[in-house]
Structures are given as structure tokens and as C-alpha cells.
Amino acid sequence: MTKVMRRIITIDEDKCDGCGICAEACHEGAIRIIGGKAKLVSETYCDGLGDCIGECPVGAITFEEREADPYDEEAVKKHMAAKAAAGPLPCGCPGSMARDLRKKEPEPCAASQASPAPAALKSALANWPVQIRLVPETAPYLRKADLVIAADCTPFAFADFHRTFLAGENTVCLIGCPKLDDAQAYVEKLTRLISYNEISSVTVVRMEVPCCGGMTRILEAACGAAEHNVSLKIVTIGVGGEITDRETIRFSVKK
């Protein structure tokens, strides 16, 4: 492959603390955490736009002009598809691996039918991870999913959260905090996620407190910007644990 003179990132390993934020910010999967340090895994994956630079909290990533392999968009698509189907997220933590938790319930045996025991509450969660920042945008379980985006206080305030919001066969749940997290980063990521995966519907579950209104605005902005027709259901939970309001907004792609 003929090298070209172009702008590309360089990583100062002495400054890098291995936090993995840059790897999550890189939409091309050009960065991985290897041996506790961020590494550029392939020059062909780096588009030189530098989404990772603004996310690095220690200033370990900069641009340089040098001879490098040209950016290869087709190689990036194959790389991202393989990464979504296979393994852990760029942060390197095995506990962040994308997992589909849906499974068939075993048939009850005759003994259990004869003397039924009180039914235990069961989780209806169908996916892992659930934090918006951690979920891969191309995770297979997101394809045409019914997406539930919950402010992370809501499952604690609303006791029947699982049975009310996660019971659907195609439901995927993500959580975040509109006050403490980066709202604009959420808008941008959810816009891409909704468009790429052709999300069937979005339900945002928020608390009634004013600061939680940011979650509604995040989803309104993401649904409005997504190149996909989608309905947005807004459910508000009171601090006393009751549903206080419901609303539906439909977004259509402008032609």
C-alpha cells in the first residue's frame, strides 16, 4: 500500500493512563487499550478527524503530519462489524462485553407443578452493558429494537420497572444521567445508534424533577436528527414511585 502525507493521531504513552475514553470516542475503532495504554491499531482506520483528542483527559493524543497508510472506509466497516459481533469494548474490560441475555425458560417439571412455590421476581433485562456510553452502537441486539432509555434514578423510584418497561420481546434498555453526563455526546451517539440500527421505537423514562428534563431533550434531539422514522414515548415517574405523565411524539424523515 502506497503511503500518503496526511494528518493522523499520535499517542504519548508516557501521558496515557489507559482510561479507554479515547477508544470509546473513536467511531472507526482505530484505538484499543493494549497493555494498559492506548494504541493506534491501524493507520487505515484513522480518518484524522480527531474525535478522540477532545475526549482525552490527560492530553495524551495530538495530531501530526506524516507519511501514513491512507484511510480505508471499507476496511473500517468490516473492522467495526467484526468488533460488534465478537468481543469486549475498547476499554478492554471483559465485563463490558456486549451480551444478549434473552434465553428460553426451562419447562417446569412434574414435581414443581404438583406443589407450586411462590414465583420469584425475575430480571427482564435482555442486554449488557446498559450504560449509554458503554453500549456498542453496532451491537447485534440493537437491530430494529424497541429502545428504552431510562434516567438512571428511575428503576429505583419505580418498583415495577422491569415488568412495565422491559417485558417486550424486542426491548433493549439503556441508562444515563442527563445532569451528570455529557448530554451532547449522548445526542450524537443516540442519533447514530437510532439511524444505523433502524430502531423501531424509543421510550424515554425520566423522573419528574426539573433536571431530568434533559433526558427528554436528549432523545427529542436524537430522534429529530436521526435519518429514520421513529416514535418517541415519554414517561414521567414521580418521586413517590408513580407514573405521573405519558406523551408520544412521532418523528419522520424530511424528504
N, C-alpha and C positions, 0 to 999 in steps of 0.2 A: 504493500500500500504506500502510495506516494505521500509524503508528509507535506503539510502546508503551513505557512506562517499565520497564526491566528491567536486569539485571546483564549486562555484556558486557566483553570484554577491551579493554585499550588497550596499545599498544606504544610504548615510549620509544625512538625511533630513535637518539638520541644514545648510549644504552647498548648497543643491539643490535650484535653483531659479525657477524651473518649466518651463524652456525654451522649453522642449519637444524634443530636438535634439536626446537624447538617445532613446526615444521611436520610432522615425523615423529610427534610425540606427539599431534597433533590428529587425532582419528578422523573428523572431519567435513570435513577438507580446507579449513578456513577460513583457514589461514595459508599463504602462499607467500613464498619469498625472491625479491624483485624489486629489482634494482639493488644487491644486496649487503645488503639489510635485510629483516627480517620484516615482512610486510604482512597486514592483515586484508582478504581479497579480497571478502568479502561478509558483511554483518551477519546475513543469513538463514541462514548456515552455522554461526554461533557459537551453541552451546547454553548458554553461560555457566557450564559446569561447571568449566572451568579446568584440564584435563589438561595443557595446555601450560605453565602457570605454574610448577609444581614442577620442570619439566624445564629451564627457562631458567637457564643457569649464571651469567648476569650480572644477573639481576633486572630484565630489561627489560620484563616483562609483568606487568600488575596488572589488577584489576577496577575498573570504575566503574559507577555507577548513572546511566543517562541514557536519553533517548528514542532508540529504535533500531527497525529493522525487526524483526518477530517471527521467531523461529526457525522454519524450514520444513523439516521432516524429509523430505518428499518431494523437495524441491529438493536436499537433501544426498545422498540416494540416487542421484539422476540424476547429480549432480556427481561422486560417487565412482566410479560405473560408467564415466563418460566418462574420468576421470583414469586409472583402471586400464587401460583399453583404449588410451590414447593415449600418454602421454609420460613424461618424466623424473620422478623422485621429487621431493618438496617441497624437498629440499636444493638443487635446481637443477643438480646435476651431471649432464651428459649421459651420463657413464659409468655412472650408476646406473639408467638406463632399464631397465624390465622387458623381458627378451627371451627368446623361446623359441628355443633353439639346436638343436632337433631338425630334421634335414634328411635327405633320401634320399641314399644313397651312389650315385655315378655307376657305370654299368655298365663293367666293365673292357674295354678294347679288345683286339683280337686279338693285338697285339704283346705286351701285358703278360701274356696267357695263355700265349703261347709261351715266354716267358722270365721266370718269376715272380721278383720280388725279395723279400727278407725283409720281412715285414709290419712296418710301423712301429706303435708304440703310439699309440692314438688316444684322445682325451678322450671320455668318455661323459657329460659334463656336459650337461644339457638345459635349463638355465635360468640367467638372470642377473638381478639380483645373487644372491649366495648367503648373505651375512651376514644373520642373523635380523633385526637392527634395520633393515636397508635394504629388505628384500623387501616389496612392497606386499601387504597382506592380501587384496586382491581381484584379484591378478594372474591373468589367464586360465589360465595353465598350472597353477595350483594346483587347479583344479576336479577333484574326485574323484581326486586324485593319490595315488600311493604315496610318502609323505614320508620322506626320510632326513635325520635331524637328527644332525649329527656334531660332537663336540667338535673344535675346530679343530686339535688336535695329531694326530688320528687318521690323516689322509691321509699324514702324514709318517712315522708309525710303521709303518703297514700298507701295504706296497708295492703290493699288488694291489687297492687301494681301489676304483678305477673299475670294474673287471670284476666285483668281488664285490658291490658295493652299488649301483652306478648303471646296471647293464645292463638293467633293466626298461624296457619301452616307455613306462610312465607314471610313471617315477621322477623326483622333484624333490628336489634336495639343498639343505639349509640348514646353516650352520655358526655356532658361537658358543662362547664360553668361559664355563663355569659359575662359574669362580673370579673372573675379572676383570670380567665384565659384570654387568648388573643382572638378577639371577635372577627377581625378582618381575615386572619388566617383561616378561621372556621368557614367564613363565607366562601373564600376561594376554594378550599378543599371540598366543601359540600357541593359547590357548583359543579366541579369536575366529577365528583362521585355520582351525582344525580344524572348528569348527561351521559357519562360513559356506560353506566350500568342500566340505563333506561328504567329508573326506579318507578314502580307502579304507583305508590302513594307515599306521602310523608305525613306523619303525625308528630307534632311538637307538644311535649308535656312540660309545662312550666309552673312555677309557683306564682301565687297572686301578688307577691311582694314586688315593688317597682323595679328593683334591679334585675329581676328575672325577665322583664320585658325584652331585654337584649336577646334572649334566645328566640323570641318571636321574630324580631327584626333580622337576625342572622338567617333564619330559614326563609323569610319573605324575600330577602336579597338573593339568596342562593337559588331558590325556585324561580325567581324572576329572571335571573341571568342564565340559568341552565337552558341548553338547547333541547328541551324536551317538554312535552305536555305533562303536567303533574298537578295533583290536588294536594293542598296543604290543610290539614286539620289541626286546629289549635285547641288544646285542652288545658284549662287552668285549675290548679289544685290549691285549695285554701290551707292555711297553716293549721287548721283544725282537722285536716285529713279528708275533706270532702271535695268533690268536683264542683266548682263554682261557675264555670262558663265553658261553652263549646262554640267553635266557629270554623267554617270551611271556606277556603279561598282557592280558586282554580286558576292555574297559570297555563297559558297557551303560547306556543312559539309564534312570534310575529313573522308573517310571510311577506 
